[in-house]
Amino acid sequence: MISYFQAIVIGALQGVTELFPVSSLGHSVLVPGWLGWDTLVRDQSRSESPYLAFVVALHVATALALLVYFRSDWARIIKGFLRTLRTRTLETADERMAWLLIVATIPAGITGLVLEHSLRTLFAKPLAAAIFLTVNGVLLLFGDWLRRRRTTQAIIEKHPKTQSRGEAGRRLDTLDFREALAVGVAQVGALFAGISRSGITMVAGLARGLDHEDAARFSFLLATPIILAAGLYKLHDFAGPNGDGIRGQALVGGIVAAGAAFVAIHFLVRFFETRNLLPFAIYCLLAGGVSIVRFA
């Protein structure tokens, strides 16, 4: 049984780590392991359990926080999508963004339906999560290195004798559909506990020439339908026998998760206006390395 204290801790953890590029799934395995909550660790990799039903509720709460924060963006995107159905053309940035998100959502959506259960039962264990969290840190370092390299090349080509302190980058609506699909394929990596959904999609966006701010925005917009759909798809677990005895805890945890997610988005949107992935990469390498020693 999940206590209310555990619900609050895991809710806050879910809300923050789902959006920070440090893997919510990895932390939902590692933190209970570090705290000695062995029942929750075992339940994470089972086919069905009250803990998994609880996590479903947290995912829905996090997705709702994303929808609320980006409500104006989603209103424009949905209106743009409906216009394209009527006009059968792509004329505005919002119309294009709607279809970029649809294309990028397809790979993770299909793969998640087919493989999520198998990958979770196999890899949602502390040692595996620690290894993948370390790999996540390496991926974040690679993304920042690639972005700096592209920026330096662009500066040299444009002004060989000058330097710029700003971060040059493509506009988000200039991505083509093949590039959006590539970002969507990268999101499949988040099915492994320890690999961050937001982190790996940001790295893929940086690789396509986006700056950190636009890569983060696309990552957050892309995460919303995936997280919400995954939560709603498994909501029957929460409504069924697995939800018995934990619905109150799920309500409390969901409120905490939504609040934490809203604060996390607010922070990250501003953070990536001027900063990069390096602090998160260092954290993943340290936390992953220490956890490997702990759980090996």
Secondary structure, DSSP 8 states (H G I E B T S, - for coil): ---HHHHHHHHHHHHHHTTTTT-HHHHHHHHHHHHT-HHHHHHHTSSS-HHHHHHHHHHHHHHHHHHHHTHHHHHHHHHHHHHHHHH----SHHHHHHHHHHHHHHHHHHHHHHHHHHHHHHH-SHHHHHHHHHHHHHHHHHHHHHHHHHHHHHHHHH-TT---SS---B-GGG--HHHHHHHHHHHGGGGSTTS-HHHHHHHHHHHTTB-HHHHHHHHHHHHHHHHHHHHHHTHHHHHSGGGTTTHHHHHHHHHHHHHHHHHHHHHHHHHHHH--SHHHHHHHHHHHHHHHHHH-
